[in-house]
């Protein structure tokens, strides 16, 4: 529970600055999709207190669905279709 609370506070602080939030999401996504941060476009970022943050990432013409879990891991899966 303590880790979830820390995570929520961290995410709320990130939401105060869109640039920082975008940079953080791109840095989390980059190693998961195999693209450098400058080649990643983030779409449909969603965060609320009831679920883990989710977003779509475009990289080299490929679409990925990503989620950040409360144990500090990001997971991305390539979409089957765009």
Secondary structure, 3 states (H helix, E strand, C coil): CHHHHHHHHHHHHHHCCHHHHHHHHHHHHHHHHCCCHHHEEEEEEEEECCEEEEEEEEECCEEEEEEEECCCEEEEEECCCC
